[in-house]
Amino acid sequence: MRHWTRHCARASATLVLWAACARPGTTPPPSSTPAPAHTEPELRIGVAAERPNVAIGGDGELILTDDRTGEPIGSIPAGARWIAVPDGSVLRLVRPDGSMTDAHAGVFAVNVTQDRFAMADGHMFRGRLDIVRQPAVAAESGGAVGNGILIVNRVPLESYVASVIAVEMGPRKMNEREALLAQAIVTRTRALQSRGRWEAQGVDAFADVRDQVYGGVASETEQSWEAARATSGLVLTYEGQLIDAYFHSTCGYSTVPVQEAFKTAVARPYLRSVSDAREYGGYFSDVSPRFQWREEWDGASLRSILSTTLAPYMNVGAAGLPRITNIQVTGTTRSGRVSELRIAFDQGEVRIPGPDVRNVLRPTPDRMLGSAMFQLDVKIEGGEVTHLVATGVGWGHGVGFCQWGAIGRARAGADAARILAAYFPGTKIERLY
């Protein structure tokens, strides 16, 4: 495995994935004209926000500088910790002896010991850490409001990719490697395409489900690094532009057009519904432990959930939700997802559009419904819903790259190029750097 990866990493920057690493008999990806060579980009990842304080240090010597002036602040010996604390609109660092540094708008921290890492609150990161006061951002924009410390990891793109694919795909067997390579290309494309989305908060992406889940050094594996190196610099494009590289866990019977899943999304030719059926029966994603699922509510739990989730759609009032007299699917899309959910009460009803259904019909307050592809079994007694069962297929929004479908396709012999062509039809693999 290591020899194969090293060979891929040394491949010419003008070659696409299949030419550098393909096994005999594999099919090349769609033809593309590689973009001019660039250096590996650096990303600003918001790894934690609204922290009341942050412990910083490293397993080697950590050098601190002011992130505005570049002036040196000091150095933290290996194993020691300094504490960053807010002080008005700036922050200060508390040394182990209790003394404090001057005020700084932000602090850069970088480990200067070879093969050692910077640490924030016990988590290790490659690249540099930028510890700053949380930018004040309007709440309606979806951002934090500026009451603490923001930790930003300035990390090389390939290190970010290695972490994300390890978290997103987990350990994979040898016959599933092509799915890892495909995920690496998707992750890299999405990271680059979405830069600037959170510019008001000073980051390119957050380390959670708002973007892609990133865990720093602790989440990396040898396998994820091999996949990142083997695909280094490769991205997906459509008509010369980076694509919106959506991905999800399990597509079920098919993927879904992007405009079906998200209310404000614009249709994309490469984000259309794609069947996940195998020629010899079944579905590529049926290897997923979440291919089929079941959720149920008794009358009390359903009422409790809907009392909260229906607040944006109706006036729940101080008396709480009226009696729920029925709940039914009143529309489905061409891909088989629910396009409308009707919830009836003693007086009146509310109709929930498809993109909002998973958020409204939650199994628990902290968990969305598995997918929008489901059927309902409703029990009504005394004119009131007393029991509800949802049985469904698939997991996630269903748009774009299907992770478990990719694993199923890899097991069936498809290479990364074929997998990506299936879930993003009409796109090209190009080398950016």
C-alpha positions in Angstrom: 0.0 0.0 0.0 2.8 2.5 0.9 4.7 1.8 -2.3 1.6 2.4 -4.4 0.8 5.7 -2.6 4.4 7.0 -3.0 4.2 6.3 -6.7 1.0 8.2 -6.9 2.3 11.2 -5.0 5.3 11.5 -7.4 3.1 11.4 -10.5 3.4 14.3 -12.8 1.2 17.3 -12.0 -0.2 17.2 -15.5 -1.7 13.7 -15.1 -5.1 12.9 -13.8 -5.9 10.2 -11.2 -6.3 7.3 -13.6 -3.0 7.9 -15.4 -1.0 8.2 -12.2 -2.5 5.4 -10.2 -5.0 3.3 -12.1 -4.8 -0.5 -12.0 -4.8 -2.3 -15.4 -8.3 -2.6 -16.9 -9.7 0.5 -15.2 -11.6 3.1 -17.3 -10.1 6.7 -17.4 -12.2 9.6 -16.1 -13.8 12.1 -18.5 -11.2 14.0 -20.4 -10.2 17.4 -19.0 -7.7 20.1 -19.6 -5.7 20.6 -16.3 -5.6 24.1 -14.9 -2.3 25.8 -14.6 -0.2 24.5 -11.6 -0.7 26.3 -8.3 0.7 25.8 -4.9 -1.3 23.9 -2.3 -3.8 26.4 -0.7 -4.1 27.0 3.0 -7.5 27.0 4.7 -8.8 28.8 7.7 -10.8 26.3 9.7 -12.9 27.5 12.7 -12.3 24.6 15.1 -14.0 26.1 18.2 -16.0 29.3 18.9 -17.4 31.2 21.8 -14.8 29.8 24.2 -14.5 31.6 27.5 -10.8 30.8 27.6 -8.4 28.6 25.6 -5.4 26.5 26.8 -2.6 26.6 24.2 0.6 24.8 24.0 2.2 21.9 22.1 4.2 18.7 22.2 7.2 20.8 21.0 8.2 24.4 21.5 5.3 26.8 20.5 6.3 30.3 19.2 3.7 33.1 19.7 3.4 36.3 17.7 0.9 39.1 17.5 -1.3 38.2 14.5 -1.7 41.9 13.5 1.8 43.3 13.9 3.9 40.1 13.7 5.8 41.1 16.8 7.0 38.2 19.0 5.1 37.6 22.2 7.0 34.7 23.6 7.5 30.9 23.5 5.8 28.0 25.3 8.1 25.1 26.2 6.9 21.6 25.2 4.3 20.3 27.6 3.5 23.7 29.1 0.2 25.6 28.7 -0.7 29.3 28.6 -4.3 30.4 28.9 -5.9 32.9 26.5 -8.6 34.9 28.1 -10.9 37.7 26.7 -10.2 41.3 27.9 -12.8 43.6 26.3 -12.3 43.5 22.5 -8.8 41.9 22.8 -7.3 39.0 24.7 -4.4 38.4 27.0 -2.3 35.3 27.8 -1.9 34.0 31.3 1.4 32.3 31.9 1.8 29.3 34.3 3.2 31.7 37.1 0.0 33.8 36.8 1.5 36.8 35.1 -0.2 38.1 32.0 1.0 39.3 28.6 0.1 42.6 27.0 -3.3 42.9 25.2 -3.4 41.5 21.7 -6.1 41.5 19.0 -5.1 37.9 18.2 -2.2 35.5 18.7 -0.5 33.3 16.1 0.9 30.0 17.5 3.1 27.7 15.5 5.1 24.6 16.7 8.7 24.9 15.6 9.8 21.4 16.7 10.0 18.9 13.8 7.0 16.5 13.7 5.3 18.2 16.6 2.0 20.0 16.7 0.3 23.1 18.1 -2.4 22.3 20.6 -5.6 24.1 21.7 -7.6 22.8 24.6 -5.8 19.4 24.2 -6.5 19.0 20.5 -3.5 18.8 18.1 -3.4 20.6 14.8 -1.1 20.9 11.9 -0.2 24.3 10.5 -0.8 27.3 12.7 -3.4 28.3 15.3 -4.9 31.8 15.3 -6.5 32.6 18.7 -8.7 35.7 18.3 -11.7 37.4 19.9 -15.0 36.2 18.3 -16.1 38.5 15.5 -19.4 40.1 16.1 -21.8 38.8 13.5 -25.6 39.4 13.2 -27.5 36.4 14.6 -29.7 36.2 11.6 -26.7 35.4 9.4 -26.3 32.1 11.2 -23.1 33.1 12.9 -21.9 33.5 16.5 -22.5 36.9 18.2 -19.0 37.6 19.5 -18.9 36.7 23.2 -15.8 34.6 23.5 -12.7 33.3 21.7 -12.5 31.8 18.2 -9.8 29.2 17.4 -8.8 29.2 13.8 -6.5 26.4 12.4 -4.6 27.7 9.3 -3.9 24.3 7.7 -2.6 23.1 4.3 -5.5 21.8 2.2 -4.2 18.2 2.0 -3.9 17.9 5.8 -7.5 19.1 6.0 -8.6 16.5 3.4 -6.8 13.7 5.2 -8.7 14.5 8.4 -12.1 14.9 6.8 -12.1 11.7 4.8 -11.0 9.7 7.9 -13.9 11.2 9.9 -16.5 10.9 7.0 -15.6 7.5 5.7 -14.0 5.7 8.6 -11.6 2.8 8.1 -12.2 1.0 4.8 -11.1 -2.4 3.4 -8.7 -2.8 0.5 -11.6 -3.4 -2.0 -13.2 -0.1 -0.9 -10.1 2.1 -1.5 -11.6 3.7 -4.6 -14.5 5.1 -2.5 -11.9 6.8 -0.3 -10.2 8.3 -3.3 -13.5 9.6 -4.6 -14.4 11.1 -1.2 -11.0 12.8 -1.1 -11.7 14.5 -4.5 -15.2 15.5 -3.3 -13.8 16.9 0.0 -11.1 18.9 -1.7 -13.5 20.4 -4.2 -16.1 21.3 -1.6 -13.5 23.0 0.6 -12.2 25.2 -2.3 -15.6 25.9 -3.8 -17.1 27.1 -0.5 -14.2 29.5 0.5 -15.6 32.9 1.5 -18.9 31.5 2.8 -17.9 32.5 6.3 -15.7 35.5 5.5 -17.5 37.8 8.0 -16.3 35.4 10.7 -12.8 35.2 9.4 -12.8 31.5 8.4 -13.2 29.5 5.2 -15.1 26.7 6.9 -16.1 25.4 10.3 -15.0 22.0 11.6 -18.6 20.7 12.0 -21.6 19.7 9.9 -22.1 23.3 8.7 -19.2 22.4 6.3 -17.2 19.2 6.7 -16.3 17.4 9.9 -12.6 18.0 10.7 -10.8 16.6 13.7 -7.2 17.7 13.3 -4.3 15.3 13.9 -6.2 12.9 16.1 -8.6 11.9 13.4 -6.0 11.3 10.7 -5.1 7.8 9.7 -2.4 6.3 7.4 -5.2 5.2 5.1 -6.7 8.7 4.9 -3.3 10.2 4.2 -2.7 7.7 1.4 -6.0 8.7 -0.2 -5.2 12.4 0.1 -1.7 12.0 -1.4 -2.9 9.7 -4.2 -5.4 12.4 -5.3 -3.4 15.5 -4.3 -4.6 18.6 -6.2 -7.5 16.8 -8.0 -10.9 18.5 -8.1 -14.2 18.2 -9.9 -15.3 20.8 -12.4 -18.3 21.5 -14.6 -17.7 23.7 -17.6 -14.5 24.9 -16.2 -15.8 25.8 -12.7 -15.5 24.0 -9.4 -18.8 22.1 -8.7 -21.0 22.3 -5.6 -19.7 19.0 -4.2 -22.6 17.9 -2.0 -22.3 14.6 -0.3 -24.4 12.5 2.2 -24.4 9.1 3.8 -26.9 6.8 2.0 -29.0 7.7 -1.0 -31.3 4.7 -0.9 -32.9 4.0 -4.3 -31.6 7.2 -5.9 -30.0 10.6 -5.3 -32.2 13.7 -5.3 -32.0 16.9 -7.4 -30.5 19.7 -5.3 -33.6 22.0 -5.7 -35.8 19.2 -4.2 -33.7 19.0 -1.0 -33.0 22.7 -0.3 -35.5 25.5 -0.7 -33.0 28.2 -1.9 -30.9 25.9 -4.1 -30.6 26.5 -7.9 -30.8 23.5 -10.1 -27.4 22.1 -11.3 -27.1 19.7 -14.3 -24.7 17.5 -12.3 -26.9 17.5 -9.2 -29.8 15.6 -10.7 -31.5 12.4 -9.6 -29.3 9.4 -10.3 -30.5 5.8 -9.8 -28.4 3.7 -7.4 -29.7 0.4 -8.7 -27.3 -2.4 -9.5 -27.7 -4.2 -12.8 -27.8 -7.5 -11.1 -30.4 -6.4 -8.5 -30.5 -4.4 -5.3 -28.8 -1.1 -4.8 -25.2 0.0 -4.3 -26.0 1.8 -1.1 -27.8 -1.2 0.4 -24.5 -2.1 2.1 -25.2 0.8 4.5 -26.4 0.0 8.0 -28.8 2.9 7.5 -30.2 1.9 4.2 -33.5 1.2 5.9 -34.7 2.7 9.1 -37.7 3.0 11.4 -38.8 5.7 13.9 -41.9 5.8 16.1 -43.6 8.2 18.4 -46.4 7.8 20.9 -48.9 10.6 21.2 -47.1 12.5 24.0 -43.6 12.4 22.4 -45.0 13.5 19.0 -46.8 16.4 20.6 -43.7 17.4 22.5 -41.5 17.4 19.4 -44.0 19.2 17.2 -44.7 21.9 19.8 -41.1 23.0 19.2 -40.5 22.3 15.5 -43.8 23.7 14.3 -43.2 27.1 15.9 -41.9 28.7 12.6 -45.1 27.6 10.8 -47.9 28.3 13.3 -48.7 30.1 16.5 -48.3 27.4 19.1 -49.4 29.7 21.9 -49.1 29.5 25.6 -51.6 26.7 25.8 -49.4 24.5 23.6 -50.2 22.6 20.5 -53.8 21.8 19.7 -54.8 18.1 19.5 -53.2 16.4 16.6 -56.0 14.7 14.7 -54.0 13.4 11.7 -50.6 13.4 10.0 -50.1 12.2 6.5 -47.8 12.4 3.4 -49.7 14.5 0.8 -47.1 14.7 -1.9 -44.0 12.9 -3.2 -41.3 13.9 -5.6 -40.1 12.0 -8.7 -37.2 10.6 -6.7 -39.7 9.3 -4.1 -39.0 11.8 -1.3 -41.8 13.5 0.6 -42.7 16.8 -1.0 -45.4 17.8 1.5 -46.5 16.7 5.0 -49.9 17.6 6.3 -50.5 17.9 10.0 -54.2 18.4 11.1 -55.6 19.7 14.3 -59.0 20.0 15.8 -59.2 23.3 14.0 -57.0 24.0 11.1 -53.9 22.3 9.6 -50.3 23.1 8.6 -48.6 21.8 5.5 -44.8 21.3 5.7 -42.8 21.6 2.4 -40.4 18.7 1.6 -37.1 20.5 2.4 -38.4 21.1 5.9 -40.0 17.8 6.7 -36.8 16.1 8.2 -36.4 19.1 10.6 -40.1 19.1 11.7 -40.7 15.4 12.2 -37.7 14.8 14.4 -37.3 11.5 16.3 -35.7 13.5 19.2 -35.1 17.2 19.7 -31.4 16.9 18.7 -31.8 14.5 15.7 -33.3 15.1 12.3 -35.3 12.4 10.5 -33.0 10.0 8.6 -34.2 11.0 5.2 -37.2 12.4 3.3 -37.9 9.0 1.7 -40.4 7.5 4.1 -44.0 6.2 4.6 -46.2 6.8 7.7 -48.4 4.4 9.7 -50.8 6.4 11.8 -52.9 5.2 14.7 -55.8 7.4 15.7 -58.0 6.9 18.8 -60.7 9.2 20.0 -60.0 11.5 17.2 -56.4 12.0 18.2 -53.1 10.6 16.9 -51.8 8.2 19.6 -49.0 6.4 17.7 -47.0 7.2 14.6 -44.4 5.0 12.8 -42.2 6.2 10.0 -40.3 3.6 7.9 -37.8 5.0 5.4 -34.9 4.4 3.1 -31.6 6.3 2.9 -29.8 8.6 5.3 -29.1 12.3 4.8 -30.3 14.9 2.2 -29.6 12.6 -0.7 -27.8 15.2 -3.0 -24.7 14.4 -4.9 -22.1 11.9 -3.7 -23.5 8.9 -1.9 -20.8 7.6 0.5 -22.3 4.1 1.1 -23.2 3.9 -2.6 -19.6 4.7 -3.4 -18.4 1.9 -1.1 -20.8 -0.5 -2.8 -19.6 0.6 -6.2 -16.0 0.2 -5.2 -16.7 -3.3 -4.0 -18.3 -4.0 -7.4 -15.0 -3.0 -9.1 -15.7 0.7 -10.0 -12.7 3.1 -9.7 -12.9 6.6 -8.3 -13.5 8.2 -11.7 -16.5 6.0 -12.5 -17.9 6.5 -9.0 -17.7 10.3 -9.4 -19.1 10.2 -12.9 -22.1 8.3 -11.6 -23.0 10.8 -8.8 -21.9 14.0 -10.6 -22.8 13.3 -14.3 -21.1 15.5 -16.8 -18.3 16.7 -14.5 -14.5 16.4 -15.1 -11.6 15.5 -12.9 -8.9 18.2 -13.2 -5.6 18.8 -11.4 -5.5 22.2 -9.7 -2.0 22.0 -8.4 
